[in-house]
Amino acid sequence: MDVIPAIIIGPILVAYGILVFNGKLLWFLASYKYRFKDETDENYKKKVYRTYGIIFMIIGIVTLIVGLILFSKGIISTKKGFLYSNIK
């Protein structure tokens, strides 16, 4: 995992998760139209939105935390299981 992309992607996933949690932007998922095609129950839709929102927020927060921990230790990139540091 490269650390800089993780630090950039983490907040984006958290922001997207918050928007999905509030009932917006679930169209990004490919199965969205098929899942709610014949659904009339609004409570079920809210439950699904909130579940997807929480999943996106958790993934974004974990990615951001791991990226920040590795960056604070001076590790910029991980390749082949070895941790490379920018300190020489």
Rosetta constraint file for C-alpha pairs under 8 A:
AtomPair CA 1 CA 6 HARMONIC 7.60 0.50
AtomPair CA 1 CA 77 HARMONIC 6.21 0.50
AtomPair CA 1 CA 78 HARMONIC 5.46 0.50
AtomPair CA 1 CA 79 HARMONIC 7.48 0.50
AtomPair CA 2 CA 6 HARMONIC 6.56 0.50
AtomPair CA 2 CA 67 HARMONIC 7.94 0.50
AtomPair CA 2 CA 76 HARMONIC 6.31 0.50
AtomPair CA 2 CA 77 HARMONIC 4.62 0.50
AtomPair CA 2 CA 78 HARMONIC 6.34 0.50
AtomPair CA 3 CA 7 HARMONIC 6.26 0.50
AtomPair CA 3 CA 67 HARMONIC 4.92 0.50
AtomPair CA 3 CA 68 HARMONIC 7.48 0.50
AtomPair CA 3 CA 70 HARMONIC 6.82 0.50
AtomPair CA 3 CA 71 HARMONIC 6.28 0.50
AtomPair CA 3 CA 75 HARMONIC 7.58 0.50
AtomPair CA 3 CA 76 HARMONIC 5.49 0.50
AtomPair CA 3 CA 77 HARMONIC 6.13 0.50
AtomPair CA 4 CA 8 HARMONIC 6.37 0.50
AtomPair CA 4 CA 67 HARMONIC 7.22 0.50
AtomPair CA 4 CA 71 HARMONIC 7.93 0.50
AtomPair CA 4 CA 76 HARMONIC 7.33 0.50
AtomPair CA 5 CA 9 HARMONIC 5.90 0.50
AtomPair CA 6 CA 10 HARMONIC 5.76 0.50
AtomPair CA 6 CA 63 HARMONIC 5.94 0.50
AtomPair CA 6 CA 64 HARMONIC 6.06 0.50
AtomPair CA 6 CA 67 HARMONIC 5.41 0.50
AtomPair CA 7 CA 11 HARMONIC 7.25 0.50
AtomPair CA 7 CA 63 HARMONIC 7.41 0.50
AtomPair CA 7 CA 64 HARMONIC 5.29 0.50
AtomPair CA 7 CA 67 HARMONIC 5.56 0.50
AtomPair CA 7 CA 68 HARMONIC 6.66 0.50
AtomPair CA 8 CA 12 HARMONIC 6.95 0.50
AtomPair CA 8 CA 64 HARMONIC 7.98 0.50
AtomPair CA 9 CA 13 HARMONIC 6.20 0.50
AtomPair CA 9 CA 60 HARMONIC 7.26 0.50
AtomPair CA 9 CA 63 HARMONIC 7.83 0.50
AtomPair CA 9 CA 64 HARMONIC 7.65 0.50
AtomPair CA 10 CA 14 HARMONIC 6.33 0.50
AtomPair CA 10 CA 59 HARMONIC 7.70 0.50
AtomPair CA 10 CA 60 HARMONIC 4.25 0.50
AtomPair CA 10 CA 61 HARMONIC 6.13 0.50
AtomPair CA 10 CA 62 HARMONIC 7.72 0.50
AtomPair CA 10 CA 63 HARMONIC 5.40 0.50
AtomPair CA 10 CA 64 HARMONIC 4.59 0.50
AtomPair CA 11 CA 15 HARMONIC 6.06 0.50
AtomPair CA 11 CA 60 HARMONIC 6.24 0.50
AtomPair CA 11 CA 61 HARMONIC 7.41 0.50
AtomPair CA 11 CA 64 HARMONIC 6.94 0.50
AtomPair CA 12 CA 16 HARMONIC 6.12 0.50
AtomPair CA 12 CA 60 HARMONIC 7.33 0.50
AtomPair CA 13 CA 17 HARMONIC 5.96 0.50
AtomPair CA 13 CA 56 HARMONIC 5.89 0.50
AtomPair CA 13 CA 57 HARMONIC 6.25 0.50
AtomPair CA 13 CA 59 HARMONIC 7.25 0.50
AtomPair CA 13 CA 60 HARMONIC 4.72 0.50
AtomPair CA 14 CA 18 HARMONIC 6.24 0.50
AtomPair CA 14 CA 56 HARMONIC 6.35 0.50
AtomPair CA 14 CA 57 HARMONIC 4.42 0.50
AtomPair CA 14 CA 58 HARMONIC 7.54 0.50
AtomPair CA 14 CA 59 HARMONIC 7.81 0.50
AtomPair CA 14 CA 60 HARMONIC 4.97 0.50
AtomPair CA 14 CA 61 HARMONIC 6.52 0.50
AtomPair CA 15 CA 19 HARMONIC 6.36 0.50
AtomPair CA 15 CA 57 HARMONIC 7.53 0.50
AtomPair CA 16 CA 20 HARMONIC 6.16 0.50
AtomPair CA 16 CA 25 HARMONIC 7.73 0.50
AtomPair CA 16 CA 53 HARMONIC 7.57 0.50
AtomPair CA 16 CA 56 HARMONIC 7.09 0.50
AtomPair CA 16 CA 57 HARMONIC 7.65 0.50
AtomPair CA 17 CA 21 HARMONIC 5.94 0.50
AtomPair CA 17 CA 52 HARMONIC 7.25 0.50
AtomPair CA 17 CA 53 HARMONIC 4.17 0.50
AtomPair CA 17 CA 54 HARMONIC 6.32 0.50
AtomPair CA 17 CA 55 HARMONIC 7.29 0.50
AtomPair CA 17 CA 56 HARMONIC 4.65 0.50
AtomPair CA 17 CA 57 HARMONIC 4.77 0.50
AtomPair CA 18 CA 22 HARMONIC 6.28 0.50
AtomPair CA 18 CA 53 HARMONIC 6.00 0.50
AtomPair CA 18 CA 54 HARMONIC 7.84 0.50
AtomPair CA 18 CA 57 HARMONIC 6.88 0.50
AtomPair CA 19 CA 23 HARMONIC 6.50 0.50
AtomPair CA 19 CA 24 HARMONIC 5.29 0.50
AtomPair CA 19 CA 25 HARMONIC 6.48 0.50
AtomPair CA 19 CA 53 HARMONIC 7.29 0.50
AtomPair CA 20 CA 24 HARMONIC 4.91 0.50
AtomPair CA 20 CA 25 HARMONIC 5.65 0.50
AtomPair CA 20 CA 26 HARMONIC 5.73 0.50
AtomPair CA 20 CA 49 HARMONIC 5.83 0.50
AtomPair CA 20 CA 50 HARMONIC 6.92 0.50
AtomPair CA 20 CA 52 HARMONIC 6.87 0.50
AtomPair CA 20 CA 53 HARMONIC 4.82 0.50
AtomPair CA 21 CA 49 HARMONIC 5.47 0.50
AtomPair CA 21 CA 50 HARMONIC 4.42 0.50
AtomPair CA 21 CA 51 HARMONIC 7.41 0.50
AtomPair CA 21 CA 52 HARMONIC 7.04 0.50
AtomPair CA 21 CA 53 HARMONIC 4.20 0.50
AtomPair CA 21 CA 54 HARMONIC 6.76 0.50
AtomPair CA 22 CA 49 HARMONIC 7.43 0.50
AtomPair CA 22 CA 50 HARMONIC 7.24 0.50
AtomPair CA 22 CA 53 HARMONIC 7.91 0.50
AtomPair CA 23 CA 46 HARMONIC 6.93 0.50
AtomPair CA 23 CA 49 HARMONIC 5.85 0.50
AtomPair CA 23 CA 50 HARMONIC 7.60 0.50
AtomPair CA 26 CA 32 HARMONIC 6.83 0.50
AtomPair CA 26 CA 49 HARMONIC 7.25 0.50
AtomPair CA 27 CA 32 HARMONIC 5.92 0.50
AtomPair CA 27 CA 33 HARMONIC 7.64 0.50
AtomPair CA 28 CA 32 HARMONIC 7.81 0.50
AtomPair CA 31 CA 35 HARMONIC 6.03 0.50
AtomPair CA 32 CA 36 HARMONIC 6.47 0.50
AtomPair CA 33 CA 37 HARMONIC 5.75 0.50
AtomPair CA 35 CA 39 HARMONIC 7.84 0.50
AtomPair CA 36 CA 45 HARMONIC 7.63 0.50
AtomPair CA 41 CA 45 HARMONIC 6.74 0.50
AtomPair CA 42 CA 46 HARMONIC 6.24 0.50
AtomPair CA 43 CA 47 HARMONIC 6.12 0.50
AtomPair CA 44 CA 48 HARMONIC 6.23 0.50
AtomPair CA 45 CA 49 HARMONIC 6.14 0.50
AtomPair CA 46 CA 50 HARMONIC 6.07 0.50
AtomPair CA 47 CA 51 HARMONIC 6.13 0.50
AtomPair CA 48 CA 52 HARMONIC 6.19 0.50
AtomPair CA 49 CA 53 HARMONIC 5.99 0.50
AtomPair CA 50 CA 54 HARMONIC 6.07 0.50
AtomPair CA 51 CA 55 HARMONIC 6.26 0.50
AtomPair CA 52 CA 56 HARMONIC 6.21 0.50
AtomPair CA 53 CA 57 HARMONIC 6.14 0.50
AtomPair CA 54 CA 58 HARMONIC 6.07 0.50
AtomPair CA 55 CA 59 HARMONIC 6.23 0.50
AtomPair CA 56 CA 60 HARMONIC 6.09 0.50
AtomPair CA 57 CA 61 HARMONIC 6.03 0.50
AtomPair CA 58 CA 62 HARMONIC 6.08 0.50
AtomPair CA 59 CA 63 HARMONIC 6.07 0.50
AtomPair CA 60 CA 64 HARMONIC 6.05 0.50
AtomPair CA 61 CA 65 HARMONIC 6.05 0.50
AtomPair CA 62 CA 66 HARMONIC 6.10 0.50
AtomPair CA 63 CA 67 HARMONIC 6.04 0.50
AtomPair CA 64 CA 68 HARMONIC 6.04 0.50
AtomPair CA 65 CA 69 HARMONIC 6.08 0.50
AtomPair CA 66 CA 70 HARMONIC 6.17 0.50
AtomPair CA 67 CA 71 HARMONIC 5.99 0.50
AtomPair CA 68 CA 72 HARMONIC 5.95 0.50
AtomPair CA 69 CA 73 HARMONIC 6.36 0.50
AtomPair CA 70 CA 74 HARMONIC 6.43 0.50
AtomPair CA 70 CA 75 HARMONIC 5.18 0.50
AtomPair CA 70 CA 76 HARMONIC 7.12 0.50
AtomPair CA 71 CA 75 HARMONIC 5.35 0.50
AtomPair CA 71 CA 76 HARMONIC 6.10 0.50
AtomPair CA 74 CA 85 HARMONIC 5.49 0.50
AtomPair CA 74 CA 86 HARMONIC 5.89 0.50
AtomPair CA 74 CA 87 HARMONIC 6.78 0.50
AtomPair CA 75 CA 83 HARMONIC 6.60 0.50
AtomPair CA 75 CA 84 HARMONIC 5.80 0.50
AtomPair CA 75 CA 85 HARMONIC 4.39 0.50
AtomPair CA 75 CA 86 HARMONIC 6.33 0.50
AtomPair CA 76 CA 84 HARMONIC 6.70 0.50
AtomPair CA 76 CA 85 HARMONIC 6.09 0.50
AtomPair CA 76 CA 86 HARMONIC 6.51 0.50
AtomPair CA 77 CA 83 HARMONIC 6.74 0.50
AtomPair CA 77 CA 84 HARMONIC 5.88 0.50
AtomPair CA 77 CA 85 HARMONIC 7.45 0.50
AtomPair CA 78 CA 82 HARMONIC 5.98 0.50
AtomPair CA 78 CA 83 HARMONIC 4.91 0.50
AtomPair CA 78 CA 84 HARMONIC 6.11 0.50
AtomPair CA 79 CA 83 HARMONIC 6.78 0.50
AtomPair CA 79 CA 84 HARMONIC 7.63 0.50
